[in-house]
Amino acid sequence: MSHRKTRVAGALTASFLLAATLEPAAGPHDPPPAACAAAAASEPLPHCCFTNPRYVGTCEIAPTKDESCASILQYLNNPQSQGKGYCGGTSVRGGWKQVPCEPKMKQD
């Protein structure tokens, strides 16, 4: 009889652990996932900044909705890439590194 109680207790424990790891259901006040995605899509993406020893200054790019800083960096470092006007249309390829963007200083 004690083995049966142990197995039942083990099954209940396993059920509770499984339930705890599952994603909770959306509450009545939670926005639907589509609304969250739409809100995120409407927010402007942060700018990406890159430097290269063969380029004067920092290149700052505002990625479009289908771009990321990583994809832009890959483009800049690919010797075969062409057609986009990043960094003033530079033809410098290879050696680019992503750096934090410096805040713009106010002009009086």
C-alpha positions as CSV (number, residue, x, y, z in Angstrom):
1,M,0.0,0.0,0.0
2,S,2.8,2.4,0.8
3,H,4.3,1.8,-2.7
4,R,1.0,2.9,-4.3
5,K,1.0,6.2,-2.3
6,T,4.6,6.9,-3.3
7,R,3.8,6.4,-6.9
8,V,0.7,8.6,-6.7
9,A,2.7,11.3,-4.9
10,G,5.5,11.1,-7.5
11,A,2.9,11.4,-10.3
12,L,1.4,14.4,-8.7
13,T,4.8,16.0,-8.2
14,A,5.7,15.4,-11.8
15,S,2.4,16.9,-12.9
16,F,2.9,20.1,-10.9
17,L,6.5,20.5,-12.2
18,L,5.3,20.1,-15.8
19,A,2.5,22.6,-15.2
20,A,5.0,25.1,-13.7
21,T,7.2,24.9,-16.8
22,L,4.4,25.6,-19.3
23,E,3.8,29.1,-20.4
24,P,0.9,30.7,-18.5
25,A,-2.3,31.4,-20.4
26,A,-2.9,35.0,-21.3
27,G,-4.9,36.9,-18.7
28,P,-8.0,38.9,-19.5
29,H,-6.0,42.2,-19.5
30,D,-3.0,40.9,-21.6
31,P,-2.9,42.2,-25.2
32,P,-2.9,39.5,-27.9
33,P,0.5,38.6,-29.3
34,A,-0.4,40.2,-32.7
35,A,-0.9,43.5,-30.9
36,C,2.5,43.3,-29.3
37,A,4.2,42.5,-32.6
38,A,2.4,45.4,-34.3
39,A,3.5,47.8,-31.5
40,A,7.1,46.6,-31.8
41,A,7.1,47.0,-35.5
42,S,5.9,50.6,-35.3
43,E,8.8,51.6,-32.9
44,P,11.9,52.9,-34.7
45,L,14.9,50.6,-34.5
46,P,18.0,51.8,-32.8
47,H,20.8,53.1,-35.0
48,C,23.8,51.0,-35.7
49,C,27.3,52.5,-35.7
50,F,30.4,51.1,-37.4
51,T,34.1,52.0,-37.8
52,N,36.8,51.1,-40.2
53,P,40.4,52.2,-40.3
54,R,40.0,53.0,-44.0
55,Y,36.9,55.2,-43.4
56,V,37.0,58.6,-41.8
57,G,34.7,58.9,-38.7
58,T,31.9,56.7,-37.6
59,C,29.3,55.4,-40.0
60,E,25.8,55.6,-38.4
61,I,23.0,53.7,-40.1
62,A,19.2,53.5,-39.3
63,P,18.2,49.9,-40.1
64,T,15.0,49.3,-42.0
65,K,12.4,46.8,-40.8
66,D,14.0,43.9,-42.6
67,E,17.6,44.7,-41.5
68,S,19.6,44.3,-38.3
69,C,23.0,45.7,-37.2
70,A,24.4,42.2,-37.8
71,S,23.1,42.0,-41.4
72,I,24.5,45.5,-42.1
73,L,27.9,44.5,-40.7
74,Q,27.9,41.4,-42.8
75,Y,27.1,43.5,-45.9
76,L,29.9,45.9,-45.1
77,N,32.4,43.1,-44.6
78,N,31.5,41.2,-47.7
79,P,33.8,42.1,-50.6
80,Q,31.2,41.0,-53.1
81,S,28.4,43.3,-51.8
82,Q,27.2,46.2,-53.8
83,G,24.1,48.3,-54.4
84,K,23.3,49.8,-51.0
85,G,24.2,53.3,-50.0
86,Y,25.5,52.7,-46.5
87,C,28.1,55.1,-45.1
88,G,27.7,57.6,-47.9
89,G,27.9,54.9,-50.6
90,T,31.4,53.9,-49.6
91,S,33.1,51.1,-51.5
92,V,35.2,50.1,-48.4
93,R,34.6,46.4,-47.7
94,G,36.1,44.4,-44.9
95,G,37.5,45.5,-41.6
96,W,34.3,47.0,-40.3
97,K,33.5,46.7,-36.6
98,Q,30.3,47.6,-34.7
99,V,30.7,50.2,-32.0
100,P,28.3,51.9,-29.6
101,C,26.7,55.0,-31.2
102,E,27.7,58.2,-29.5
103,P,24.9,60.5,-28.4
104,K,24.5,63.5,-30.7
105,M,25.5,66.8,-29.1
106,K,22.9,69.6,-29.2
107,Q,23.6,72.4,-31.6
108,D,22.8,75.9,-30.0
